[in-house]
Amino acid sequence: MRSPSDHHAYPTHWEADVVLRDGGTAQIRPITTDDAQRLVSFYERVSDESKYYRFFAPYPRLSDRDVHRFTHHDYVDRVGLAATVGDEFIATVRYDRIDARGMPAAAPADEAEVAFLVQDAHQGRGVASALLEHIAAVARERGIRRFAAEVLPANTKMIKVFTDAGYTQKRSFEDGVVRLEFDLEPTDRSLAVMRGREQRAEARSVQRLLAPGSVAVIGTSRTPGGVGRTVLRNLLDGGFTGRVHAVNHAFPDDMERLEPEGVPAHRSLRAIEEPVDLAVVAVPAERVPAVVAECGDHGVQGLVVLSAGYAESGREGRDRQRDLVRQARSHGMRVIGPNAFGVINTAEGVRLNASLSPQLPNPGRLGLFTQSGAIGIALLSGLHRRGAGLASLAGIAGISTFVSAGNRADVSGNDLLQYWYDDPRTDVVLMYLESIGNPRKFTRLARRTAAVKPVVVVKGARHTGSAPTGHAVPTTRIPDATVSDLLRQAGVIRVDTVTELADAGVLLASQPLPAGPRVAILGNSESLGLITYDACLTEGLRPLPPHDLTTAAAPEDFRRALAEALTDDASDAVVVTAIPWVGDGSARALATAVREAAQTSGPGPAKPVAVVHLEIQELAEALAGTGGEPAPGTRRIPAYPAAERAVRALAEAVRYARWRQEAAEPGRVPEYDDIDEAGAAADIQVLLAPAEGTRGGAGEGTSAGAGEGAGGETGDGAGDRTSVGAESGASGTAGAGPGDDVSPGVELSAADTQRLLARYGVSVLPALPAPDPDTAVRAAERLGFPVALKPTAPHLRHRADLGGVRLELGGEPELRRAYAELTDYLGRPEELGLVVQRMAPRGVDTVVRAAIDPAAGAVLSFGLAGAPSELLGDTAHGLVPVTGRDAAELIRSIRTAPLLFGWRGSKPVDTAALEELLLRVSRLVDDHPEMVAVDLEPVVVAQHGLSVLGASARLAPPPPRTDLGPRHMPAY
């Protein structure tokens, strides 16, 4: 039971689980009055040297006054955080707000003194660095902008913690003490440091699960069969190089070995006299807590929980799942599962098959992650059939590592992306996902990984509107089309089926990336060549006329034609098509000819080669290297039973190669001299003031971290909580329009909206109210004829199809006649909210929107107004902030983009002005996260310039930016 210190409520949102440098976990939380004995016990385990570094003098024990001071905080001016493992402190950090003279102070003083202390046994694990991230975030939340720390010169570890953090700092030396002062505002360098540490720590935590030195299978049955015994058998049959233990509390007391496997048998983990790195748990769910406690006491590093009966089974199971993760993390362990299928590592020095797969896949270059055991089985089986390779050679469809995470309550696809990013054994990442718990982080990690190796994703549960029952993740209403756009922007290759996942993976793992979209086609069937040609056109490739070798072609003819195509500068890739011979012919001889030609392709960049065959299975096996013994280093060629499958995989490779090339020279977010960021911030503060009372929140930051050294203590964080913001709509746009009732906040008036937009150089064409015909005439005379007359009522806004808009009204008679028609047809003037607006130059009507999704962050959308975006969902989306290149891509990626570029003889419109508008709206939302929704509709883009005819906006207290806060693990 945690009690609040003094009179301030305990800040629950500062609690966070973090991954440390060595891959273990710890919890960071505020120190409370209940922690007095924990603090004393912790201090007793700290060395005299570390105590000296902390207090600058011998300090063998804490006095009662010290204990009271270090456990009583107001969580505003005095904050203490502890890093814990189990129920014990392993490190503390503390800040005290000070004034310019270094004396205790309260707000508005914005400086604090910070100090750390880390238990010697845990120094070097990155604990202090994690605590620094969290205490800095807490301090920023409490209005502190600068930290000061005094450190003895000999305390090099702690000096390094501060200097390596990436903050802007000053250093001075006086009276034998190093004084460090640093601003807490995140910098590009501090974010890069934090994310680099995050990647190394999370990758290490996965590596500990995939390369254990010893494995205990808990729940191994005494008789053959059952989940535990099956996994034990698979471990042994796969040739696991480490030690294996069978554990079952029902084993007889005198049983020492499990036969016929011959492995040591134990009634409990405590009976094992050596360390156990990984525990595979296959016991009923109600027995798992006792097993986890035993694993924690024994120092197990990670768990693979195969047991079912968790979140997939309902409310009680969800509670059980949360307890499982909480209990495991409290002991520093990570969890794969529950309801998992298992893990595989084919590395020669490991050969781990801790899964229900009956055989260890042959080694290869594919890393595979699935959230479904059934899909995992199907993928492993399918890849094996496609050519898993010879024992002596890496196969065309071989696996480096495989994780099937089940309910993925802890270890997720994000963790595997961190691991595979710099794993030298993995060239291509394949992922089957049913939910994305942290889309913002996933796209960030995917973008970084895709810059060095392909990431191919198939997304299940696309249209259900919710995650599978076992996945307790933050909800998001992002439409599937938006998800696709965001993944594409991050360089992810998204495919629709598991078959396409394998098709693309096999090609990408075995072939070089194409330099362009030009495809040479050759083969012994004119018809199959034409089918391949049509498939290339469908996928947006540029095929050359097929080269028909005729049905009489021999393997040597294929070799010569392929060699010629590979040296031809007119092509970037080659598809070889083959049908069975009528007479004599050897599929193996053809495979040899194709491989030889691909192997000796001559000067210039290598080109990818794919083979399409009809009913020549022996050819596919020979090309993959499964039927003979080709020389080491022989190039393997992927083979497909249908032209459409081969071409689709090749097209994905072409698009990915183009993205890689563009990502190597990233675009930039332009600066505009006429943007008034400070003025907009002041306007927002005033406009939002009435809504601040609706914000019930958990504070602003998030928690996470890792650290080391000796020093003081602090806190931070908001976990995975999100605050108010416009949710995404389901219509295919990035987010709900500002008129939708989605969150507390302030719906801005037209005048306030226009003023805010003007701060960012976005002008809205004035519209004057017309409550009666006479006022309408005066408004038109003021604006100047010709004018438009239109309603602003929500049910009629942007509904030109209802006949509610009158254009090109050139004089008073026309205006009065139009006014009478609208009020007779649609209702009374007060119901319609009629306005008069000066006519804009004719052009193409478009719509620009930006909205905040609590999970994905700010998303910018673009489409053509009306039916294209609303009915057909033809809308493009991008994460904010967008660069100049992103803006250009958004405009060109919609299917109706030709209407902007002179379709059927029309004049091209001013897309440069449109790109600038997108960039300005992106800047507005990025600079001011309180702008949770902006809707510009219509935006008429003319041949020269554009006109924004309608604008609306919503303000709300900003959601927490979990991607900018300190590192933390998900806490669903």
Solvent accessible surface area in square Angstrom, and as a share of the most:
residue,aa,sasa,rsa
1,M,212,0.95
2,R,92,0.34
3,S,35,0.23
4,P,71,0.45
5,S,0,0.00
6,D,75,0.39
7,H,151,0.67
8,H,60,0.27
9,A,84,0.65
10,Y,39,0.15
11,P,9,0.05
12,T,68,0.40
13,H,16,0.07
14,W,0,0.00
15,E,39,0.17
16,A,9,0.07
17,D,24,0.12
18,V,1,0.01
19,V,12,0.07
20,L,1,0.00
21,R,112,0.41
22,D,48,0.25
23,G,0,0.00
24,G,2,0.02
25,T,0,0.00
26,A,1,0.00
27,Q,44,0.20
28,I,1,0.00
29,R,11,0.04
30,P,0,0.00
31,I,0,0.00
32,T,0,0.00
33,T,38,0.22
34,D,60,0.31
35,D,1,0.01
36,A,36,0.28
37,Q,124,0.55
38,R,73,0.27
39,L,6,0.03
40,V,46,0.26
41,S,33,0.21
42,F,1,0.00
43,Y,6,0.02
44,E,128,0.57
45,R,98,0.36
46,V,6,0.03
47,S,42,0.27
48,D,111,0.58
49,E,109,0.49
50,S,5,0.03
51,K,10,0.04
52,Y,93,0.35
53,Y,43,0.16
54,R,42,0.15
55,F,44,0.18
56,F,69,0.29
57,A,41,0.32
58,P,110,0.69
59,Y,70,0.26
60,P,81,0.51
61,R,177,0.64
62,L,23,0.11
63,S,56,0.36
64,D,129,0.67
65,R,202,0.74
66,D,13,0.07
67,V,18,0.11
68,H,107,0.48
69,R,112,0.41
70,F,10,0.04
71,T,1,0.01
72,H,46,0.20
73,H,0,0.00
74,D,13,0.07
75,Y,1,0.00
76,V,40,0.23
77,D,24,0.12
78,R,78,0.29
79,V,0,0.00
80,G,0,0.00
81,L,0,0.00
82,A,0,0.00
83,A,1,0.01
84,T,8,0.05
85,V,36,0.21
86,G,32,0.31
87,D,96,0.50
88,E,95,0.43
89,F,0,0.00
90,I,5,0.03
91,A,0,0.00
92,T,3,0.02
93,V,0,0.00
94,R,7,0.03
95,Y,0,0.00
96,D,36,0.19
97,R,4,0.02
98,I,11,0.06
99,D,38,0.19
100,A,112,0.86
101,R,193,0.70
102,G,41,0.39
103,M,98,0.44
104,P,111,0.70
105,A,28,0.21
106,A,58,0.45
107,A,67,0.52
108,P,134,0.84
109,A,24,0.19
110,D,53,0.28
111,E,21,0.10
112,A,0,0.00
113,E,69,0.31
114,V,3,0.02
115,A,28,0.21
116,F,1,0.00
117,L,8,0.04
118,V,0,0.00
119,Q,14,0.06
120,D,54,0.28
121,A,84,0.65
122,H,36,0.16
123,Q,36,0.16
124,G,38,0.37
125,R,42,0.15
126,G,1,0.01
127,V,1,0.01
128,A,0,0.00
129,S,3,0.02
130,A,1,0.00
131,L,0,0.00
132,L,2,0.01
133,E,15,0.07
134,H,0,0.00
135,I,0,0.00
136,A,0,0.00
137,A,5,0.04
138,V,0,0.00
139,A,0,0.00
140,R,50,0.18
141,E,38,0.17
142,R,70,0.26
143,G,32,0.30
144,I,0,0.00
145,R,112,0.41
146,R,74,0.27
147,F,0,0.00
148,A,0,0.00
149,A,1,0.01
150,E,78,0.35
151,V,6,0.03
152,L,26,0.13
153,P,61,0.38
154,A,66,0.51
155,N,6,0.03
156,T,91,0.53
157,K,97,0.41
158,M,3,0.01
159,I,21,0.11
160,K,119,0.51
161,V,5,0.03
162,F,3,0.01
163,T,37,0.22
164,D,45,0.23
165,A,7,0.05
166,G,4,0.04
167,Y,25,0.09
168,T,85,0.50
169,Q,55,0.25
170,K,139,0.59
171,R,143,0.52
172,S,50,0.33
173,F,129,0.54
174,E,104,0.47
175,D,140,0.72
176,G,38,0.37
177,V,24,0.14
178,V,11,0.06
179,R,53,0.19
180,L,0,0.00
181,E,39,0.17
182,F,3,0.01
183,D,60,0.31
184,L,0,0.00
185,E,110,0.49
186,P,41,0.26
187,T,40,0.23
188,D,129,0.67
189,R,134,0.49
190,S,9,0.06
191,L,31,0.16
192,A,64,0.50
193,V,31,0.18
194,M,21,0.09
195,R,61,0.22
196,G,20,0.20
197,R,36,0.13
198,E,13,0.06
199,Q,12,0.05
200,R,140,0.51
201,A,2,0.01
202,E,12,0.05
203,A,12,0.09
204,R,103,0.38
205,S,2,0.01
206,V,1,0.01
207,Q,61,0.27
208,R,29,0.11
209,L,2,0.01
210,L,1,0.01
211,A,35,0.27
212,P,10,0.06
213,G,33,0.32
214,S,0,0.00
215,V,0,0.00
216,A,0,0.00
217,V,0,0.00
218,I,10,0.05
219,G,16,0.16
220,T,0,0.00
221,S,32,0.21
222,R,133,0.49
223,T,93,0.54
224,P,114,0.72
225,G,42,0.40
226,G,50,0.48
227,V,70,0.40
228,G,3,0.03
229,R,8,0.03
230,T,49,0.29
231,V,0,0.00
232,L,0,0.00
233,R,92,0.33
234,N,9,0.04
235,L,0,0.00
236,L,51,0.26
237,D,91,0.47
238,G,4,0.04
239,G,35,0.33
240,F,21,0.09
241,T,79,0.46
242,G,23,0.22
243,R,121,0.44
244,V,13,0.08
245,H,11,0.05
246,A,0,0.00
247,V,5,0.03
248,N,22,0.11
249,H,96,0.43
250,A,53,0.41
251,F,1,0.00
252,P,47,0.30
253,D,125,0.65
254,D,122,0.63
255,M,46,0.21
256,E,135,0.61
257,R,123,0.45
258,L,2,0.01
259,E,106,0.48
260,P,109,0.69
261,E,28,0.13
262,G,24,0.23
263,V,10,0.05
264,P,38,0.24
265,A,7,0.05
266,H,29,0.13
267,R,110,0.40
268,S,31,0.20
269,L,0,0.00
270,R,158,0.58
271,A,55,0.43
272,I,4,0.02
273,E,176,0.79
274,E,54,0.24
275,P,97,0.61
276,V,2,0.01
277,D,28,0.15
278,L,0,0.00
279,A,0,0.00
280,V,0,0.00
281,V,0,0.00
282,A,20,0.16
283,V,7,0.04
284,P,74,0.46
285,A,9,0.07
286,E,130,0.58
287,R,81,0.30
288,V,1,0.01
289,P,65,0.41
290,A,72,0.56
291,V,12,0.07
292,V,0,0.00
293,A,36,0.28
294,E,27,0.12
295,C,0,0.00
296,G,14,0.13
297,D,102,0.53
298,H,49,0.22
299,G,52,0.50
300,V,5,0.03
301,Q,59,0.26
302,G,1,0.01
303,L,0,0.00
304,V,0,0.00
305,V,0,0.00
306,L,17,0.08
307,S,10,0.07
308,A,58,0.45
309,G,22,0.21
310,Y,1,0.00
311,A,0,0.00
312,E,53,0.24
313,S,73,0.47
314,G,27,0.26
315,R,181,0.66
316,E,125,0.56
317,G,1,0.01
318,R,79,0.29
319,D,70,0.36
320,R,66,0.24
321,Q,6,0.03
322,R,91,0.33
323,D,77,0.40
324,L,7,0.03
325,V,16,0.09
326,R,142,0.52
327,Q,45,0.20
328,A,0,0.00
329,R,8,0.03
330,S,38,0.25
331,H,55,0.24
332,G,9,0.09
333,M,0,0.00
334,R,4,0.02
335,V,0,0.00
336,I,2,0.01
337,G,0,0.00
338,P,0,0.00
339,N,57,0.29
340,A,7,0.06
341,F,13,0.05
342,G,0,0.00
343,V,0,0.00
344,I,0,0.00
345,N,6,0.03
346,T,2,0.01
347,A,17,0.13
348,E,134,0.60
349,G,60,0.58
350,V,22,0.13
351,R,71,0.26
352,L,0,0.00
353,N,1,0.00
354,A,0,0.00
355,S,0,0.00
356,L,56,0.28
357,S,8,0.05
358,P,111,0.70
359,Q,91,0.41
360,L,26,0.13
361,P,16,0.10
362,N,40,0.21
363,P,41,0.26
364,G,5,0.05
365,R,81,0.30
366,L,1,0.00
367,G,0,0.00
368,L,0,0.00
369,F,0,0.00
370,T,0,0.00
371,Q,7,0.03
372,S,20,0.13
373,G,23,0.22
374,A,73,0.57
375,I,40,0.20
376,G,0,0.00
377,I,90,0.46
378,A,53,0.41
379,L,3,0.01
380,L,17,0.08
381,S,47,0.31
382,G,15,0.14
383,L,3,0.01
384,H,76,0.34
385,R,167,0.61
386,R,53,0.19
387,G,3,0.03
388,A,6,0.05
389,G,12,0.11
390,L,32,0.16
391,A,101,0.78
392,S,81,0.52
393,L,27,0.14
394,A,53,0.41
395,G,8,0.07
396,I,9,0.04
397,A,2,0.02
398,G,1,0.01
399,I,2,0.01
400,S,0,0.00
401,T,0,0.00
402,F,0,0.00
403,V,1,0.00
404,S,0,0.00
405,A,0,0.00
406,G,6,0.06
407,N,6,0.03
408,R,6,0.02
409,A,16,0.12
410,D,4,0.02
411,V,0,0.00
412,S,17,0.11
413,G,5,0.05
414,N,18,0.09
415,D,9,0.05
416,L,0,0.00
417,L,0,0.00
418,Q,0,0.00
419,Y,25,0.09
420,W,0,0.00
421,Y,62,0.24
422,D,87,0.45
423,D,15,0.08
424,P,111,0.70
425,R,61,0.22
426,T,1,0.01
427,D,56,0.29
428,V,0,0.00
429,V,0,0.00
430,L,0,0.00
431,M,0,0.00
432,Y,22,0.08
433,L,3,0.02
434,E,32,0.14
435,S,7,0.05
436,I,28,0.14
437,G,9,0.09
438,N,26,0.13
439,P,14,0.09
440,R,39,0.14
441,K,24,0.10
442,F,4,0.02
443,T,9,0.06
444,R,55,0.20
445,L,1,0.00
446,A,0,0.00
447,R,103,0.37
448,R,62,0.23
449,T,0,0.00
450,A,0,0.00
451,A,47,0.36
452,V,76,0.44
453,K,20,0.08
454,P,13,0.08
455,V,0,0.00
456,V,0,0.00
457,V,0,0.00
458,V,5,0.03
459,K,26,0.11
460,G,13,0.13
461,A,39,0.30
462,R,84,0.31
463,H,148,0.66
464,T,97,0.56
465,G,72,0.70
466,S,78,0.50
467,A,36,0.28
468,P,38,0.24
469,T,101,0.59
470,G,4,0.04
471,H,15,0.07
472,A,27,0.21
473,V,26,0.15
474,P,41,0.26
475,T,123,0.72
476,T,48,0.28
477,R,121,0.44
478,I,20,0.10
479,P,20,0.12
480,D,32,0.17
481,A,47,0.36
482,T,0,0.00
483,V,25,0.14
484,S,36,0.24
485,D,20,0.11
486,L,8,0.04
487,L,3,0.01
488,R,92,0.34
489,Q,29,0.13
490,A,2,0.02
491,G,5,0.04
492,V,8,0.05
493,I,7,0.04
494,R,37,0.14
495,V,5,0.03
496,D,85,0.44
497,T,63,0.37
498,V,38,0.22
499,T,67,0.39
500,E,28,0.13
501,L,0,0.00
502,A,9,0.07
503,D,4,0.02
504,A,1,0.01
505,G,0,0.00
506,V,3,0.01
507,L,2,0.01
508,L,14,0.07
509,A,25,0.19
510,S,27,0.17
511,Q,12,0.05
512,P,45,0.28
513,L,57,0.28
514,P,5,0.03
515,A,84,0.65
516,G,14,0.14
517,P,35,0.22
518,R,72,0.26
519,V,0,0.00
520,A,11,0.09
521,I,4,0.02
522,L,3,0.02
523,G,3,0.03
524,N,1,0.01
525,S,16,0.10
526,E,111,0.50
527,S,75,0.48
528,L,7,0.04
529,G,3,0.03
530,L,88,0.44
531,I,83,0.42
532,T,0,0.00
533,Y,62,0.24
534,D,83,0.43
535,A,10,0.08
536,C,0,0.00
537,L,96,0.48
538,T,114,0.66
539,E,37,0.17
540,G,60,0.58
541,L,8,0.04
542,R,147,0.54
543,P,16,0.10
544,L,52,0.26
545,P,109,0.68
546,P,40,0.25
547,H,92,0.41
548,D,60,0.31
549,L,26,0.13
550,T,74,0.43
551,T,81,0.47
552,A,92,0.71
553,A,3,0.02
554,A,45,0.35
555,P,31,0.19
556,E,81,0.36
557,D,46,0.24
558,F,0,0.00
559,R,74,0.27
560,R,125,0.46
561,A,8,0.06
562,L,0,0.00
563,A,24,0.18
564,E,116,0.52
565,A,13,0.10
566,L,6,0.03
567,T,74,0.43
568,D,61,0.32
569,D,125,0.65
570,A,42,0.33
571,S,2,0.01
572,D,9,0.05
573,A,1,0.00
574,V,1,0.00
575,V,0,0.00
576,V,1,0.01
577,T,0,0.00
578,A,0,0.00
579,I,38,0.19
580,P,65,0.41
581,W,45,0.16
582,V,151,0.87
583,G,59,0.56
584,D,146,0.76
585,G,47,0.46
586,S,51,0.33
587,A,9,0.07
588,R,81,0.30
589,A,43,0.33
590,L,1,0.01
591,A,0,0.00
592,T,53,0.31
593,A,8,0.06
594,V,1,0.01
595,R,25,0.09
596,E,90,0.40
597,A,1,0.00
598,A,2,0.02
599,Q,91,0.41
600,T,100,0.58
601,S,18,0.12
602,G,47,0.45
603,P,130,0.81
604,G,59,0.57
605,P,106,0.66
606,A,50,0.39
607,K,22,0.09
608,P,1,0.01
609,V,0,0.00
610,A,1,0.01
611,V,2,0.01
612,V,0,0.00
613,H,8,0.03
614,L,70,0.35
615,E,163,0.73
616,I,16,0.08
617,Q,101,0.45
618,E,85,0.38
619,L,1,0.01
620,A,15,0.12
621,E,71,0.32
622,A,3,0.02
623,L,0,0.00
624,A,3,0.02
625,G,1,0.01
626,T,47,0.27
627,G,46,0.44
628,G,30,0.29
629,E,125,0.56
630,P,19,0.12
631,A,66,0.51
632,P,116,0.73
633,G,64,0.62
634,T,29,0.17
635,R,38,0.14
636,R,26,0.10
637,I,1,0.01
638,P,1,0.01
639,A,16,0.13
640,Y,0,0.00
641,P,63,0.40
642,A,31,0.24
643,A,2,0.02
644,E,81,0.36
645,R,65,0.24
646,A,0,0.00
647,V,0,0.00
648,R,75,0.27
649,A,4,0.03
650,L,2,0.01
651,A,0,0.00
652,E,24,0.11
653,A,0,0.00
654,V,7,0.04
655,R,88,0.32
656,Y,6,0.02
657,A,15,0.12
658,R,120,0.44
659,W,37,0.13
660,R,72,0.26
661,Q,136,0.60
662,E,74,0.33
663,A,35,0.27
664,A,81,0.63
665,E,124,0.55
666,P,108,0.68
667,G,27,0.26
668,R,168,0.61
669,V,49,0.28
670,P,18,0.11
671,E,134,0.60
672,Y,45,0.17
673,D,154,0.80
674,D,83,0.43
675,I,25,0.12
676,D,55,0.29
677,E,81,0.36
678,A,80,0.62
679,G,12,0.12
680,A,0,0.00
681,A,47,0.36
682,A,54,0.42
683,D,20,0.11
684,I,5,0.02
685,Q,137,0.61
686,V,111,0.64
687,L,29,0.14
688,L,6,0.03
689,A,60,0.46
690,P,111,0.70
691,A,6,0.05
692,E,81,0.36
693,G,77,0.74
694,T,73,0.42
695,R,71,0.26
696,G,76,0.73
697,G,57,0.54
698,A,29,0.23
699,G,30,0.29
700,E,94,0.42
701,G,13,0.13
702,T,1,0.00
703,S,0,0.00
704,A,0,0.00
705,G,0,0.00
706,A,3,0.02
707,G,0,0.00
708,E,19,0.08
709,G,1,0.01
710,A,3,0.02
711,G,9,0.08
712,G,0,0.00
713,E,7,0.03
714,T,0,0.00
715,G,0,0.00
716,D,0,0.00
717,G,0,0.00
718,A,1,0.01
719,G,4,0.04
720,D,24,0.13
721,R,107,0.39
722,T,61,0.35
723,S,30,0.19
724,V,30,0.17
725,G,5,0.04
726,A,0,0.00
727,E,58,0.26
728,S,2,0.01
729,G,10,0.10
730,A,86,0.67
731,S,64,0.41
732,G,7,0.07
733,T,9,0.05
734,A,1,0.01
735,G,1,0.01
736,A,7,0.05
737,G,17,0.16
738,P,3,0.02
739,G,58,0.56
740,D,66,0.34
741,D,141,0.73
742,V,35,0.20
743,S,16,0.10
744,P,63,0.40
745,G,29,0.28
746,V,33,0.19
747,E,85,0.38
748,L,12,0.06
749,S,60,0.38
750,A,64,0.50
751,A,66,0.51
752,D,29,0.15
753,T,1,0.00
754,Q,59,0.26
755,R,107,0.39
756,L,1,0.01
757,L,2,0.01
758,A,61,0.47
759,R,71,0.26
760,Y,1,0.00
761,G,34,0.33
762,V,5,0.03
763,S,91,0.59
764,V,19,0.11
765,L,22,0.11
766,P,64,0.40
767,A,38,0.29
768,L,32,0.16
769,P,90,0.56
770,A,1,0.01
771,P,83,0.52
772,D,56,0.29
773,P,51,0.32
774,D,71,0.37
775,T,31,0.18
776,A,0,0.00
777,V,9,0.05
778,R,145,0.53
779,A,7,0.06
780,A,0,0.00
781,E,108,0.48
782,R,190,0.69
783,L,36,0.18
784,G,28,0.27
785,F,65,0.27
786,P,59,0.37
787,V,0,0.00
788,A,7,0.05
789,L,0,0.00
790,K,35,0.15
791,P,8,0.05
792,T,55,0.32
793,A,11,0.08
794,P,112,0.70
795,H,122,0.54
796,L,11,0.05
797,R,94,0.34
798,H,78,0.35
799,R,90,0.33
800,A,71,0.55
801,D,106,0.55
802,L,65,0.32
803,G,29,0.28
804,G,2,0.02
805,V,43,0.24
806,R,62,0.23
807,L,94,0.47
808,E,74,0.33
809,L,13,0.07
810,G,42,0.40
811,G,16,0.16
812,E,67,0.30
813,P,94,0.59
814,E,66,0.30
815,L,1,0.00
816,R,89,0.33
817,R,136,0.50
818,A,4,0.03
819,Y,5,0.02
820,A,51,0.39
821,E,76,0.34
822,L,0,0.00
823,T,28,0.16
824,D,125,0.65
825,Y,142,0.54
826,L,42,0.21
827,G,21,0.20
828,R,138,0.50
829,P,36,0.23
830,E,129,0.58
831,E,77,0.35
832,L,1,0.00
833,G,31,0.30
834,L,5,0.03
835,V,19,0.11
836,V,0,0.00
837,Q,3,0.01
838,R,99,0.36
839,M,30,0.13
840,A,15,0.12
841,P,82,0.51
842,R,171,0.62
843,G,39,0.38
844,V,31,0.18
845,D,66,0.34
846,T,0,0.00
847,V,5,0.03
848,V,0,0.00
849,R,34,0.12
850,A,1,0.01
851,A,3,0.02
852,I,10,0.05
853,D,3,0.01
854,P,34,0.21
855,A,13,0.10
856,A,2,0.02
857,G,0,0.00
858,A,15,0.11
859,V,1,0.01
860,L,0,0.00
861,S,2,0.02
862,F,0,0.00
863,G,0,0.00
864,L,6,0.03
865,A,22,0.17
866,G,29,0.28
867,A,58,0.45
868,P,28,0.17
869,S,2,0.01
870,E,90,0.40
871,L,141,0.70
872,L,108,0.54
873,G,24,0.23
874,D,4,0.02
875,T,14,0.08
876,A,3,0.02
877,H,2,0.01
878,G,1,0.01
879,L,36,0.18
880,V,19,0.11
881,P,59,0.37
882,V,0,0.00
883,T,25,0.15
884,G,28,0.27
885,R,93,0.34
886,D,32,0.17
887,A,0,0.00
888,A,25,0.20
889,E,83,0.37
890,L,7,0.03
891,I,0,0.00
892,R,112,0.41
893,S,42,0.27
894,I,8,0.04
895,R,162,0.59
896,T,31,0.18
897,A,7,0.05
898,P,68,0.42
899,L,66,0.33
900,L,0,0.00
901,F,82,0.34
902,G,22,0.21
903,W,124,0.44
904,R,199,0.73
905,G,76,0.73
906,S,59,0.38
907,K,139,0.59
908,P,72,0.45
909,V,17,0.10
910,D,37,0.19
911,T,17,0.10
912,A,71,0.55
913,A,26,0.20
914,L,0,0.00
915,E,35,0.16
916,E,67,0.30
917,L,8,0.04
918,L,0,0.00
919,L,13,0.06
920,R,21,0.08
921,V,1,0.00
922,S,1,0.00
923,R,26,0.10
924,L,1,0.00
925,V,2,0.01
926,D,48,0.25
927,D,39,0.20
928,H,9,0.04
929,P,40,0.25
930,E,39,0.17
931,M,1,0.00
932,V,0,0.00
933,A,0,0.00
934,V,1,0.01
935,D,14,0.07
936,L,0,0.00
937,E,7,0.03
938,P,25,0.16
939,V,0,0.00
940,V,13,0.07
941,V,0,0.00
942,A,6,0.04
943,Q,89,0.39
944,H,153,0.68
945,G,28,0.27
946,L,49,0.24
947,S,17,0.11
948,V,3,0.01
949,L,33,0.16
950,G,17,0.17
951,A,25,0.20
952,S,23,0.15
953,A,1,0.01
954,R,20,0.07
955,L,0,0.00
956,A,0,0.00
957,P,0,0.00
958,P,27,0.17
959,P,14,0.09
960,P,10,0.06
961,R,79,0.29
962,T,26,0.15
963,D,22,0.11
964,L,62,0.31
965,G,9,0.09
966,P,3,0.02
967,R,18,0.07
968,H,26,0.11
969,M,6,0.03
970,P,34,0.22
971,A,70,0.54
972,Y,59,0.22
